Structure formats: structure tokens, C-alpha cells
Amino acid sequence: MQGGSLTDELKQAAQRRASFGATMKAVFWSFFGVRKRKDYESDAARLNPVHVIIAGILGAALFVAVLVIIVKLVVGSATGQ
């Protein structure tokens, strides 16, 4: 492998222009594991890796927040009886 080729590839990947909304949509469907191979390949070619990381962190935080809310509602309703 050449010394600068990996750096060049990372710079090119960071310049991809897919919208953040498209990235969020791709990450959302990936959380459920429901991605067609064609869609996955398309996303891999056009999504900005930085956006994917940010969207993944946001998606995980939202998922955890929803779980915490559900648990508080269930525990609160169980102790209120």
C-alpha cells in the first residue's frame, strides 16, 4: 500500500455530498437490519462517513432515551397500583 493512498481515500470519502437526512434514513433502516443490498451499496458509495458516525450516535442516543422513558412509564405504573 502506498503511504498517501489511504489518506487520499479518506479525504475523498469525507467530500461525499449526500444530505444528512439521507444519512439519517440509511442509519435508521440499518438499526433494524432492513437494507437491500442495492441500497447498501448505493449508500456506501455516496454517504459521508462523518455524517454516518454522527447519525449513528444520535440514533443510539434516541434509542436509549426511548428505552429509558418506556422503563420509567412501566415502573411508574407498576408502583402506582
MODELLER restraints for C-alpha pairs under 7 A, 6 or more apart:
rsr = mdl.restraints
at = mdl.atoms
rsr.add(forms.Gaussian(group=physical.xy_distance, feature=features.Distance(at['CA:13:A'], at['CA:48:A']), mean=6.01, stdev=0.5))
rsr.add(forms.Gaussian(group=physical.xy_distance, feature=features.Distance(at['CA:13:A'], at['CA:49:A']), mean=6.67, stdev=0.5))
rsr.add(forms.Gaussian(group=physical.xy_distance, feature=features.Distance(at['CA:14:A'], at['CA:48:A']), mean=5.32, stdev=0.5))
rsr.add(forms.Gaussian(group=physical.xy_distance, feature=features.Distance(at['CA:14:A'], at['CA:49:A']), mean=6.25, stdev=0.5))
rsr.add(forms.Gaussian(group=physical.xy_distance, feature=features.Distance(at['CA:14:A'], at['CA:50:A']), mean=6.65, stdev=0.5))
rsr.add(forms.Gaussian(group=physical.xy_distance, feature=features.Distance(at['CA:15:A'], at['CA:48:A']), mean=6.82, stdev=0.5))
rsr.add(forms.Gaussian(group=physical.xy_distance, feature=features.Distance(at['CA:16:A'], at['CA:46:A']), mean=5.79, stdev=0.5))
rsr.add(forms.Gaussian(group=physical.xy_distance, feature=features.Distance(at['CA:16:A'], at['CA:47:A']), mean=6.05, stdev=0.5))
rsr.add(forms.Gaussian(group=physical.xy_distance, feature=features.Distance(at['CA:16:A'], at['CA:48:A']), mean=5.06, stdev=0.5))
rsr.add(forms.Gaussian(group=physical.xy_distance, feature=features.Distance(at['CA:17:A'], at['CA:46:A']), mean=6.92, stdev=0.5))
rsr.add(forms.Gaussian(group=physical.xy_distance, feature=features.Distance(at['CA:17:A'], at['CA:48:A']), mean=6.79, stdev=0.5))
rsr.add(forms.Gaussian(group=physical.xy_distance, feature=features.Distance(at['CA:18:A'], at['CA:46:A']), mean=5.93, stdev=0.5))
rsr.add(forms.Gaussian(group=physical.xy_distance, feature=features.Distance(at['CA:18:A'], at['CA:47:A']), mean=5.32, stdev=0.5))
rsr.add(forms.Gaussian(group=physical.xy_distance, feature=features.Distance(at['CA:18:A'], at['CA:48:A']), mean=6.68, stdev=0.5))
rsr.add(forms.Gaussian(group=physical.xy_distance, feature=features.Distance(at['CA:20:A'], at['CA:51:A']), mean=6.35, stdev=0.5))
rsr.add(forms.Gaussian(group=physical.xy_distance, feature=features.Distance(at['CA:23:A'], at['CA:47:A']), mean=6.41, stdev=0.5))
rsr.add(forms.Gaussian(group=physical.xy_distance, feature=features.Distance(at['CA:23:A'], at['CA:51:A']), mean=6.53, stdev=0.5))
rsr.add(forms.Gaussian(group=physical.xy_distance, feature=features.Distance(at['CA:23:A'], at['CA:52:A']), mean=6.08, stdev=0.5))
rsr.add(forms.Gaussian(group=physical.xy_distance, feature=features.Distance(at['CA:23:A'], at['CA:55:A']), mean=6.85, stdev=0.5))
rsr.add(forms.Gaussian(group=physical.xy_distance, feature=features.Distance(at['CA:24:A'], at['CA:55:A']), mean=5.52, stdev=0.5))
rsr.add(forms.Gaussian(group=physical.xy_distance, feature=features.Distance(at['CA:27:A'], at['CA:55:A']), mean=6.59, stdev=0.5))
rsr.add(forms.Gaussian(group=physical.xy_distance, feature=features.Distance(at['CA:27:A'], at['CA:56:A']), mean=6.30, stdev=0.5))
rsr.add(forms.Gaussian(group=physical.xy_distance, feature=features.Distance(at['CA:29:A'], at['CA:35:A']), mean=6.43, stdev=0.5))
